[in-house]
């Protein structure tokens, strides 16, 4: 018999079940594995990008190890109102789930061949508060590809790069995403004891970041990462691919920059580009203003301009860049500040968006 907090258990069930494949001809791929032993209670999917362990929740009368299809279990537990759920395996190989006065039974499957998770083999390298993990996910995942099959060259377009930089006295951890057309990076100071860079699936990073409720400690191992908190531990496999070198994009000095109100810029983009989701905007930055020109016929207004504080390296500099109106608009709204800074240079230099006091940078690639 195993007693778990209903809301915590339901949350983890929902997360892990998203990686199960209900259409697979392999039964194990359709199921999740519930395993409770002396370590705690694991919830795993056979083809999962990640797994989760609920600490300090153990089977009372021996190990529990079953495979179940999660959908019906989630439907039943989600309508319950009791604080806890009690799981027990019956003699006929069914799993009984009891919450309050409600009891449901589910057929089980042999889960012994499904993915098995081991605890961390290395020390945790860095710890960050839950709100930092969540902020990183919210700021960078906008730049990940929505297509599971899309790969830009040798770069994973659905990956999150986690880069640790050790330093004295403090280090930095960088989280970054790119879909080949834009790149977002979130940087936070942390006590890092090593330099490392790994890539994890964007979906796994999102679920981990949204599930943490306190400090999340990161351990990096040869083929996986583990993020642990007081009540949960998450494992994510690593992606064996490369990530574009992005440091130059973040720190290279631009020829000119303008600090403007994001509401003003967004309004001009919508006026100039008839359909912002597919529109292309030409940005022209001079010493006085930023002009936005439609690159398509039939626009409501062909040209608009935004006033702001312009800084240039050379007097009389005029910078021109062709960008996706949608990507630029999404980038500026990823910042909390009202005032944002666009940094631009001629040539193939992308448009870099920052805001004073915010620890993330958004890059929008220019179009030819």
Secondary structure, 3 states (H helix, E strand, C coil): CEEEEHHHHHHHHHHHHCCCCCCCCCHHHHCEEEEECCCEEEEEECCCCEEEEEECCCCCCCCEEEEECHHHHHHHHHCCCCCEEEEEECCCCEEEEEECCEEEEEECECCCCCCCCCCCCCCCCEEECHHHHHHHHHHHHHHCCCCCCCEECCEECCEEEEEEECCCCCEEEEEEEECCCEEEEEEEEECCCCCEEEEEEHHHHHHHHHHCCCCEEEEEECCEEEEECCCEEEEEEECCCECCCCHHHHHCCCCEEEEEEHHHHHHHHHHHCCCCCCCEEEEEECCCEEEEEECCCCCCCCEEEEECEEEECCCCCCEEEEEEHHHHHHHHCCCCCCEEEEEECCCCCCEEEECCCCCEEEEECCCC
